[in-house]
């Protein structure tokens, strides 16, 4: 699924712009994680960090 997200990012100027917006809003996330989110959630906003020990 990560490869699909990277293909999506690199094949469309609009998807690349959306990726840059998402990466800017979520600087602690890796390129791969942002790619996965783009495939799984077509219009996500800012993502919440996941920390150990939270329910």
C-alpha positions as CSV (number, residue, x, y, z in Angstrom):
1,X,0.0,0.0,0.0
2,X,2.9,2.3,0.7
3,X,4.2,1.9,-2.9
4,X,0.7,2.8,-4.2
5,X,0.9,6.0,-2.2
6,X,4.3,6.9,-3.5
7,X,3.2,6.2,-7.1
8,X,0.2,8.5,-6.5
9,X,2.4,11.3,-5.1
10,X,4.9,11.1,-8.0
11,X,2.3,10.8,-10.8
12,X,0.1,13.8,-10.1
13,X,1.1,17.5,-9.4
14,X,-2.0,17.8,-7.3
15,X,-1.2,14.8,-5.2
16,X,2.4,16.0,-4.8
17,X,1.1,19.4,-3.6
18,X,-1.2,17.6,-1.1
19,X,1.7,15.5,0.0
20,X,3.8,18.6,0.7
21,X,0.9,20.2,2.6
22,X,0.5,17.0,4.7
23,X,4.3,16.6,5.3
24,X,4.4,20.3,6.4
25,X,1.6,19.8,8.8
26,X,3.1,16.5,10.2
27,X,6.9,17.0,10.2
28,X,7.5,14.0,12.5
29,X,6.0,11.5,10.0
30,X,8.1,9.7,7.4
31,X,7.5,9.9,3.7
32,X,6.2,6.3,3.8
33,X,3.8,7.1,6.6
34,X,2.4,10.1,4.8
35,X,2.1,7.9,1.6
36,X,0.1,5.3,3.6
37,X,-2.2,7.9,5.0
38,X,-2.8,9.4,1.6
39,X,-4.0,6.0,0.3
40,X,-6.0,5.1,3.4
41,X,-7.6,8.5,4.0
42,X,-8.1,10.6,0.9
43,X,-8.7,13.9,2.7
44,X,-7.0,13.8,6.2
45,X,-6.0,16.9,8.0
46,X,-3.4,17.1,10.7
47,X,-2.5,13.7,12.2
48,X,-2.2,13.1,15.9
49,X,1.1,11.6,17.1
50,X,1.0,8.0,18.4
51,X,2.8,7.7,21.8
52,X,3.5,4.6,23.8
53,X,1.3,4.0,26.8
54,X,-1.7,5.8,25.6
55,X,-5.0,3.9,25.6
